[in-house]
Amino acid sequence: EAQVTQNPRYLITVTGKKLTVTCSQNMNHEYMSWYRQDPGLGLRQIYYSMNVEVTDKGDVPEGYKVSRKEKRNFPLILESPSPNQTSLYFCASSLGVKGAGELFFGEGSRLTVL
Amino acid sequence: GESVGLHLPTLSVQEGDNSIINCAYSNSASDYFIWYKQESGKGPQFIIDIRSNMDKRQGQRVTVLLNKTVKHLSLQIAATQPGDSAVYFCAEKPPIPLMEYGNKLVFGAGTILRVKS
């Protein structure tokens, strides 16, 4: 089954404790992206990647890092989480990199930073 | 379920009626538009898309209308069912600047659709 898989789905952590949210897709998509979703604000892009070893900042990259060592995986790293990073995070992938294309989303990861 | 709907516009419809969800987009040069559906506790799912060279596109029970003059997008759902209850997002794809690439979509805040049985 074609899917985007995120882990963990739920996480409660404390300020400053490094964490990683993993994302994996099995569709051989070149493009992957991370979004955060906050009440009333819609989806805002954090980082994206057009292919292996190619990543770039989205609209709200501060406090986050990503890596793309393999085509299928695109982890989101919070080196020193803060309470304002409490949010619902979505990983997405799509086939196209130059043009428009349908984004496939994971099920989401609910992060709470105390 | 996940709370993403605080302060979002809400549309309540009776089961069996038609629903119309509206969206105003921001960039007059955007050339591609998508509607997503997000059920409680799940990620957004693709419903239907439309390119800027079209003004209407139909799918199964859904129709998207694009009015570029007023930068307006609408999603029409025929014979709305309880399973249609969700948050609906429109997304636009602005033009890609020269020498840049990407599949950047800009999402609206969403509209809650509630279906009454």
Interface residues (C-beta under 8 A of the other chain):
Chain A: V4 Y31 S33 Y35 Q37 D38 P39 G40 L41 G42 L43 R44 Q45 Y48 M50 D56 G58 L88 F90 A92 S94 G96 V97 K98 G99 A100 G101 E102 L103 F104 F105 G106 E107 G108 R110
Chain B: E2 S3 V4 G5 L6 H7 L8 D31 Y32 I34 Y36 G41 K42 G43 P44 Q45 F46 D49 R51 F89 K93 I96 Y101 G102 N103 K104 L105 F107 G108 A109 G110
